[in-house]
Amino acid sequence: MRRAVAAALAAALAGCWSLLATPTAGAHAGRVVVTVDAERTAGTTNRKLVGFGFQPAVSAGQFGPLAPATFRLDAGLEHLVACPSTSFAPGPLADLQRRLDTVAQTGAEAIVILDYMPPCLADTGPGDPRDPTRLPPRDPAVWQDVITRLVTALGPGRAAAGSQ
């Protein structure tokens, strides 16, 4: 069993290495030199261009002088929607609201990414081998209702839900 796992791992690594070793389209085989001058001041950072993926374990103070204007938050709809219904699971919704509050406390804005498709809403059927979280909605009207309710739950009027 261990040999089979080791062989599979070796094959996977060899495949990955071949992808890394192969030049991509438009690439050239010539040598390229990149120099970074970390001692030279280039001026102030354009705050509108600074943003980060939100990580709850990272303190906003750790971003120092960058003062990000935005944080990306993944909604995680595949966990947020309580399949087979279209209602929201209270735990994941409260967590997303807390993350929004944390971003607001840093003075930044959140960009909420509406990913991934809840399996019960995906356009799939029995025996479909595709990942349902990567598919479009089966019923666009139901999807629109879910997104409308999510925007309402995350918007400025969410104080009733125990958040800001």
C-alpha positions as CSV (number, residue, x, y, z in Angstrom):
1,M,0.0,0.0,0.0
2,R,2.8,2.4,0.9
3,R,4.6,1.7,-2.3
4,A,1.4,2.5,-4.3
5,V,1.0,5.8,-2.4
6,A,4.7,6.6,-2.9
7,A,4.5,5.8,-6.6
8,A,1.3,7.9,-7.0
9,L,3.0,10.8,-5.2
10,A,6.1,10.5,-7.3
11,A,4.0,10.5,-10.5
12,A,2.1,13.6,-9.4
13,L,5.3,15.4,-8.5
14,A,6.8,14.5,-11.8
15,G,3.7,15.8,-13.6
16,C,3.8,19.0,-11.6
17,W,7.5,19.5,-12.3
18,S,6.9,19.0,-16.1
19,L,4.4,21.8,-15.9
20,L,6.8,24.1,-14.1
21,A,9.7,23.2,-16.4
22,T,7.7,23.8,-19.6
23,P,7.7,27.5,-20.8
24,T,4.3,29.0,-21.2
25,A,3.0,30.5,-24.4
26,G,4.7,33.8,-25.2
27,A,7.6,33.0,-22.7
28,H,11.2,33.2,-23.9
29,A,14.1,31.0,-22.9
30,G,16.5,33.9,-22.4
31,R,17.7,34.8,-19.0
32,V,15.9,37.6,-17.2
33,V,17.4,39.6,-14.3
34,V,15.1,41.4,-11.8
35,T,16.5,43.8,-9.4
36,V,14.6,45.1,-6.3
37,D,15.9,48.2,-4.5
38,A,14.4,47.9,-1.1
39,E,16.4,50.9,0.3
40,R,15.0,53.5,-2.1
41,T,11.8,55.2,-1.2
42,A,9.4,55.2,-4.2
43,G,6.8,57.4,-2.7
44,T,3.5,56.8,-1.0
45,T,1.4,53.7,-1.7
46,N,-1.7,54.3,-3.7
47,R,-4.2,53.2,-1.1
48,K,-6.8,52.5,-3.8
49,L,-4.6,49.7,-5.1
50,V,-4.0,47.9,-1.8
51,G,-6.2,45.1,-0.7
52,F,-5.9,41.7,1.0
53,G,-7.8,38.4,1.4
54,F,-9.3,38.5,4.9
55,Q,-7.8,36.2,7.4
56,P,-9.4,36.3,10.9
57,A,-6.2,35.3,12.6
58,V,-4.3,38.3,11.3
59,S,-4.5,41.6,13.2
60,A,-5.3,44.7,11.2
61,G,-2.3,46.4,12.9
62,Q,0.0,44.0,11.1
63,F,-0.8,45.6,7.8
64,G,1.1,48.7,9.1
65,P,1.5,51.6,6.7
66,L,-0.3,49.9,3.8
67,A,-3.7,50.7,5.3
68,P,-5.6,48.5,2.9
69,A,-8.6,50.0,1.3
70,T,-10.3,46.6,0.7
71,F,-10.4,43.1,2.0
72,R,-11.7,40.2,0.0
73,L,-14.2,38.0,1.9
74,D,-15.4,34.7,0.4
75,A,-19.1,34.2,1.2
76,G,-18.8,30.4,1.1
77,L,-22.3,30.0,-0.1
78,E,-21.8,26.2,-0.3
79,H,-21.8,26.3,3.6
80,L,-24.0,29.3,4.1
81,V,-27.1,27.9,2.5
82,A,-28.7,25.2,4.6
83,C,-29.4,22.6,1.9
84,P,-31.8,21.2,0.9
85,S,-33.7,24.4,1.8
86,T,-32.6,27.9,0.6
87,S,-32.5,29.4,4.1
88,F,-29.1,30.4,5.6
89,A,-27.4,28.4,8.3
90,P,-27.2,30.7,11.3
91,G,-23.6,29.8,12.3
92,P,-21.9,30.5,8.9
93,L,-24.1,33.7,8.4
94,A,-23.1,35.0,11.9
95,D,-19.4,34.3,11.1
96,L,-19.6,36.2,7.8
97,Q,-21.3,39.1,9.5
98,R,-18.5,39.2,12.2
99,R,-15.9,39.2,9.5
100,L,-17.6,42.1,7.8
101,D,-17.7,44.0,11.2
102,T,-13.9,43.3,11.6
103,V,-13.1,44.7,8.2
104,A,-15.3,47.8,8.9
105,Q,-13.3,48.3,12.2
106,T,-10.1,48.6,10.2
107,G,-11.5,51.4,8.1
108,A,-11.5,49.3,4.9
109,E,-14.3,48.1,2.7
110,A,-15.2,44.5,2.1
111,I,-15.5,42.9,-1.3
112,V,-17.7,39.9,-0.7
113,I,-17.1,37.1,-3.3
114,L,-20.2,35.1,-3.9
115,D,-18.7,31.6,-4.0
116,Y,-19.4,28.7,-4.3
117,M,-22.7,27.3,-5.6
118,P,-24.7,25.5,-2.8
119,P,-25.0,21.9,-4.1
120,C,-28.8,21.9,-3.7
121,L,-29.1,24.9,-6.0
122,A,-26.7,23.7,-8.7
123,D,-27.9,22.7,-12.2
124,T,-27.0,19.0,-11.8
125,G,-28.8,15.7,-11.7
126,P,-28.4,12.2,-10.3
127,G,-25.2,10.6,-11.4
128,D,-23.7,13.9,-12.6
129,P,-19.9,13.6,-11.9
130,R,-19.3,17.3,-11.9
131,D,-18.6,19.3,-8.8
132,P,-21.9,21.0,-8.0
133,T,-20.2,23.9,-6.3
134,R,-18.7,24.9,-9.7
135,L,-22.0,24.8,-11.7
136,P,-24.5,27.5,-12.5
137,P,-27.8,27.6,-10.6
138,R,-30.6,25.3,-11.7
139,D,-33.3,28.0,-11.2
140,P,-32.0,31.6,-11.7
141,A,-35.1,33.0,-9.9
142,V,-34.2,31.0,-6.7
143,W,-30.6,32.0,-7.0
144,Q,-31.6,35.7,-7.3
145,D,-33.8,35.3,-4.2
146,V,-30.9,33.8,-2.2
147,I,-28.5,36.5,-3.3
148,T,-31.0,39.3,-2.5
149,R,-31.6,37.9,1.0
150,L,-27.8,37.6,1.5
151,V,-27.2,41.2,0.5
152,T,-29.9,42.2,2.9
153,A,-28.4,40.1,5.7
154,L,-25.0,41.6,5.1
155,G,-26.1,45.2,4.5
156,P,-26.2,48.2,6.7
157,G,-29.5,47.1,8.3
158,R,-28.1,43.9,9.7
159,A,-28.3,45.3,13.3
160,A,-31.3,43.1,14.0
161,A,-29.1,40.0,13.4
162,G,-26.8,41.1,16.3
163,S,-24.2,42.8,14.2
164,Q,-23.5,46.3,13.1
